[in-house]
């Protein structure tokens, strides 16, 4: 059976560079596709933050060139390999030798439209220079949204027969810029209209990608439905609804080698569903690290994520403090982002000493320890295309407390008080009181129905969110639009 050749293009790929879940998918999906038999290479920018020595980057092309609309850009290409997947890096100091990936604390980079228009063309040129003729170019989010347009509109013999898939990881980020980029990006003015790139006079990279891609995917079945509605579509619901027969929600997976409590090198005590009683040792280590009262019998809640409104931080700010005031519980918060939330959660341990802990920033070790040691993981997102942390939590027998939206609704089974069934606790309203009440539901279950907690933990750990099933579905999708 022939398998597709896939050029996977992403603005971030873990562990090289990461700001969120896109990087995790950029790492895990190509690896799963490769394991399933597909021929895959990945391309991303070479940011200054990428550790060249650690990942053993080697130069492939010293002097490569792309023709933009009004100039030539010369750059170099480097390569690294992890888990059998070759990743090619576009080195171009003009656009990528800077402190952040998309922005700094001061805001978005003013030339992001130019940076990623160049990246799209350089990724395609890299495939040509490598003589890697793809059956599929798998694009990810707005940063790669010009590639479907170039493939569809330009008569490039090398890409004759190549098809494009674009994955929407979060429709809240669309890449909308001024029309001044049209010439540089080689977007024909005739294609600058409301059914393509044009958005209130600006250029919308994601909209163009959706308009020209052969297939569109997003990262969970529920989110695929939500973005076709006015509330969840971010202004693109009409276009997505028009293309609904080319749109599919394929649930993200997780890297079950990295997130495996039986083999996790970040945690002090490995455990399985059969030895789940050992989870308490990680709980005690977590409490010690965050200077909480060591007590294996207290309900311990955790949060790891971006401090952004989308993640339900306003709900958290209301519910966590009220829960600490009225319930026997502990909270640990790990994350960074908007200054007001960093300040608030950073000050929480001083207000609730020995009951609340926080870390402003991101620590891989602390994140793994929290997943292994907490009893509950809180994700009150206003919307969540897929979410990964709830799946990490399930793998570690840590029960999610989530708002029933997008991938959270798809992956967490709500607790049934009569049977003890389920894998977590869900609520629907975007409301701090609703989150507080659901935390209370989890707390009361923890103390009053401990046998149900144990049953739910075992059910959670038996769930399988590896990439194998999703990778197989992507390969089916690729084959449906190619001659492979």
Secondary structure as GFF3:
##gff-version 3
##sequence-region A 1 484
A	DSSP	beta_strand	5	9	.	.	.	ID=ss1
A	DSSP	alpha_helix	21	35	.	.	.	ID=ss2
A	DSSP	beta_strand	39	45	.	.	.	ID=ss3
A	DSSP	beta_strand	58	67	.	.	.	ID=ss4
A	DSSP	beta_strand	72	82	.	.	.	ID=ss5
A	DSSP	beta_strand	85	91	.	.	.	ID=ss6
A	DSSP	alpha_helix	93	96	.	.	.	ID=ss7
A	DSSP	beta_strand	103	104	.	.	.	ID=ss8
A	DSSP	beta_strand	107	108	.	.	.	ID=ss9
A	DSSP	alpha_helix	112	129	.	.	.	ID=ss10
A	DSSP	beta_strand	136	140	.	.	.	ID=ss11
A	DSSP	three_ten_helix	142	144	.	.	.	ID=ss12
A	DSSP	alpha_helix	147	153	.	.	.	ID=ss13
A	DSSP	three_ten_helix	157	159	.	.	.	ID=ss14
A	DSSP	beta_strand	163	168	.	.	.	ID=ss15
A	DSSP	beta_strand	176	177	.	.	.	ID=ss16
A	DSSP	alpha_helix	181	185	.	.	.	ID=ss17
A	DSSP	three_ten_helix	189	191	.	.	.	ID=ss18
A	DSSP	beta_strand	198	199	.	.	.	ID=ss19
A	DSSP	beta_strand	202	204	.	.	.	ID=ss20
A	DSSP	alpha_helix	205	212	.	.	.	ID=ss21
A	DSSP	beta_strand	215	218	.	.	.	ID=ss22
A	DSSP	alpha_helix	221	226	.	.	.	ID=ss23
A	DSSP	alpha_helix	237	242	.	.	.	ID=ss24
A	DSSP	three_ten_helix	244	246	.	.	.	ID=ss25
A	DSSP	beta_strand	247	249	.	.	.	ID=ss26
A	DSSP	three_ten_helix	276	278	.	.	.	ID=ss27
A	DSSP	alpha_helix	279	289	.	.	.	ID=ss28
A	DSSP	beta_strand	299	307	.	.	.	ID=ss29
A	DSSP	three_ten_helix	309	311	.	.	.	ID=ss30
A	DSSP	alpha_helix	313	326	.	.	.	ID=ss31
A	DSSP	beta_strand	329	337	.	.	.	ID=ss32
A	DSSP	alpha_helix	339	351	.	.	.	ID=ss33
A	DSSP	beta_strand	356	360	.	.	.	ID=ss34
A	DSSP	alpha_helix	364	373	.	.	.	ID=ss35
A	DSSP	beta_strand	376	379	.	.	.	ID=ss36
A	DSSP	alpha_helix	389	395	.	.	.	ID=ss37
A	DSSP	beta_strand	399	403	.	.	.	ID=ss38
A	DSSP	alpha_helix	406	411	.	.	.	ID=ss39
A	DSSP	beta_strand	424	427	.	.	.	ID=ss40
A	DSSP	alpha_helix	432	448	.	.	.	ID=ss41
A	DSSP	alpha_helix	450	462	.	.	.	ID=ss42
A	DSSP	alpha_helix	468	480	.	.	.	ID=ss43
###
